């Protein structure tokens, strides 16, 4: 799998997982604060997942 496709896949899944958490932990009618919280959570979830996935498949990051 290409590195860009793997990156998009992992961070896309991390964003989908983090999206409801952003709205649960930061209820804001404007949606600005939950978006930034979601982006931060996606980075926190996605980066270790990406590095672990790269290690598990034997790819260099």
N, C-alpha and C positions, 0 to 999 in steps of 0.2 A: 504494500500500500504506500502511496506517495506521502511524503512528510506533510505537505499542505492538506491533503485529504484527511490524514490522521489528526492533524491539528484542528481542522474544522469539525470533524466528528466528535472528538473528545470535548472541545469547548462548547459545541452546540448542545451536547447532552448535559454538560455541567450547567449551562445557562438555563435549560429547561428544568433541571432539578432545582436550581437556585431561585427560579422565578416565583414560585408560590411562597418560598421562605422569605423573600424580600417583601412581599405584601402582607405576610403574617406578622413579621417582626417590626415592620415600619409602616403601619397603616397611615397613608397620606392621600387625601383626595386628588391632589395634583399629579401624583405618580412619579414625582422627581426623586424623592428620597428612596422609595422602594427600588427604582431603577438603579441608582448608584449602589445600594446595598446588594442588589442582585448581581451587578457587575463585579463587585468585590467578592461576593461568595462564589461566583463562577470562576474567578481567578484562583481563589483558595482551594476550590474543589478540583478545578480543571488542571492546574499545573502539576500537582502530584499524580493525578490520573494519567496525564500525558506522559510524564517521565516514567511511570510504572509500566504503561502500555508499550513505550518504546523499549524499555528494558526487557519486557516479557517477549516481545517479538524479535529481539535481537537487533533492532535498528539503532543507529547512532542518532543522538539528538543534536 
